[in-house]
Amino acid sequence: MRNDHLRWTGIGCALLGAVLTALVVAQWRPLLAYDERVARDLHAHAVTHPGVTHLMQVLSDRVWDPWTMRALAAVACVLLWWRGDRGRALRVALVTLAASALQQGLKVLVGRERPVWPDPVDSAQYAAYPSGHAMTATVVCGLLLWLLPRPARGRVPGVQGPAVRVPVAWVVAAWAVAVVSVLGVGFTRVYLGVHWPSDVLAGWLLGVALVALATSVPVRERGCDPVER
């Protein structure tokens, strides 16, 4: 049942991402007008508040940078492989790589220009759509949450021995950090004037779609039946 919900969530987000992409390619005026209005207002604030802008640059270019996120995914893969959990290690690696390939492919195909300002506060390379920062953070944070042991008591069906448990407070804290990171990095990209809001929205939608579809397939434990996470 849980995997069915994940699968439909992934399909729904993928369809929404496809619709949004079509609107961007078609240059739908209401969407473009909204993008321009939000980007202009945030840029005006960034220009007049250098302290806030510097904080946003640190968060965007260091804390939530795509390479920081990929490094976290790589560490998770190494730890899983070392523990003998090669199935999950390979899944994390493949989904992270697929996210990079998808975002770069869409950037080339859509070819959307980034915002241009007479007084820029930051710069970025390549095309704008979708936001690589937003998509990478969504994918990596989603995968790391998927790897968290479930806080419920009892045994995990199909797994020998007691289930690994963590305090509920730890799980809540992990979710809070993940949500703040995903939403926060999207905001920083628009605030710094290097993305349109719809670029970020596309990164979120496509990232959720990838994680939901990839994790909807039950994990096969060694010598056990597939297990829902």
C-alpha positions, 0 to 999 in steps of 0.5 A: 500500500505504501509503495502504491502511494509512492508510485502514484505520487511519483507519477503525479509529480512527473506529469505536473513537471511535464505540464510545467515544462510545456508551459515554459517551452510555450512561453505561457504569458501568465507564468512568465509574468509571475516569474518576472514579478517575483524575481524582480521583487526579490532581486530588489531586496537582495541589492539593498540588503548585502548582509542577507545576500551574503548569507544566501550565497553561503547557503546556496554555494556551499551548504546546499550546493549540488556537489555538497549534496552529491558528496552526502549521497556518495558517503551514504553509498560507501556506508551502505556498501561497507555494511553489505547493503549493496542494493540500496547503495546502488539505488542511491547512486543510480538515482543521484546520477539519473537526476544529474543526467535529467537536469542537464538534458532538460537544460539543453533541450529547453534552453531557457535564459537565466534572469539578466540584471543591470546590477547582479548579485550573483552569477551562474552557468548553463541554462536555467530550467530546471534548477539543478540546486533544487532538484539535487537537494530534493533527490538527495534529501529524499533518498537519505530520508528513505534510508532512515530506519523506521521509528515504529516498534516491532519487527520489519516483515521479512527481516530476521532479528529485531528491527533497527529503531531510532528515536522519533525525535531524530526522525522528526529532526531529519525531516525538518532539516530535509524540508528546510534544505529543499525549500531553502535552496530553492528560495536562495536561487531565486533571491540571488537572481539566477533562477526563475521561480518556475525553474525551482518548482520544476526541480522540486517536482522532478526530484520528488518524481524520481525519488518516489518512483525509485523508492516505490520498488521494494528492497530485497534483503539478502535471503529475504522477501522484498521489504517495503521501506 
